[in-house]
Amino acid sequence: MAQAVNYNERSELRILNNRIRRNRELRRHIFVLFIMLVLMITMSLLFFSLKANASGESEKVYKYYLTVEIKAGDTITSLSEEYGKEGYSLKDFTKEVKYINNLDDDETLKAGSYIVVPCFLKTASED
């Protein structure tokens, strides 16, 4: 009977040691995954911030105003397609052209008249 008790104690001890070992391995795997996740997030933030800085330094955009002669059939929308390609949505371009030229919402453009439109020019940075 003493041998059976000893066998049961060794068996329970082995089971307990295996459970402790599995818990250690699980904690180690979770720790490694956490470190990998932190490294991946850090590297991606670093990569995208460097990419944003690099693209921001390569060119500058300047806003100019041009005086344009209105031709027959011209609309603010057609002027937007020609001059408002950079930096503006159609709505913003239309709003600014109307504000600069004191135009009402329903006012039409007359052929032969002149209108001021914003446009953008990209230049290489001197840095």
N, C-alpha and C positions, 0 to 999 in steps of 0.2 A: 504494500500500500504506500509505503514511503517513496517508492520509485514512481508510482503513478502521480503522486502529488508533485514530485520534483519535475516530472514530464510536463504536467499542466502548468506549472509555474514558468518553466522554460518556454513553453509554447505561448503563454500569455505575454511574457517578456519580449519574445521575438515579434509578436503581433504589435505590441506597443512601440517597439523600436522601429518597425516598418512604418507605422503610422506617423511617428515623429519624422522619419526620413522623408516620407512623401510630402508632409507639410513644409519641411525645409525646401525641398525641390520646387514645390508650388510657389512659395514666397520668392524664391530666387528667380523663377521664370517670370512672375509678375513684375519683379523689380527690373529685370532686363527689358521686358516689354515697355515699361514706363520710361526707362532711360532712352530706349530707341525712339519712342514717341516724342519725347522732349527734344532729342537731337534732330529728328526730322522736322519738327515745327520750327526750331531755331534756324536750321539751314534753309528752309523754304523762305522764312521771313528775311533772312540775310540776302538770299538770292534775289528776291523780288525787290527789296529796297535798293540793292546795287543796280539792278536792271532799270528801275525807275530813275535813279540818279543819272545813270549813263544816258538814257534817252532824253532826259530833261536838259542835259548840258550840251547836246549836239546841235540844237537849233533853237532859235528864238522866234517868236511870232509877234509881228508888229501890226497894229490896227491903223489903217489909213481910211480917209474919206475921199471918194472920187465924185466928180461931177459928171453925170452921164446925160446925154441927149436922148430924149424919149423918141422912139420910132413908132410908127403905126403898129398897133397890135401888142405893144409892150404892156406887161402887167408887173405888179410888184412880185408876183410869183416867178415870172420869167426872169426878172432881175435877180431874184434870190438864187435861181439855178445857175446864173452866170457869175455872180459876184459873192454870194454868201455861202460858198462851199465849206470854208473853214471856220470853225468857232461858233456857228450859229445854227439853230434849228430854223425851219421855215417860219414858224410862229414868231420867234425872237427877231429874226431879220425883218419881217413885215412890220412888227411893232416898232422897231427902231427907225426904219425908213419913214413910217408915218409920223413918228414923233419929230424927227429931224426936219422934215419937210412940211410940218403942220398940215398934214392931210387928214381928212375925216375918213371914217370907215367906208363910206359909200362913194367917196370921191374917185373919179377915174383919171388916169394919166392922159395928158393931151400930147399928141405927136408934135415935135418941134420944141417942146419945153424942156427944161433941165431939172434934174433931180439929184440930190446928194445921197450916195449909198456907201455904207461901210464895206471895207474889204480887208483881207489879211494878207500879209507877206511874210513868208518864212525865210530866215537868213541863218547862215551857219554862225555858231557862237565863236567868239574870239578867244575863249578861255583856253 
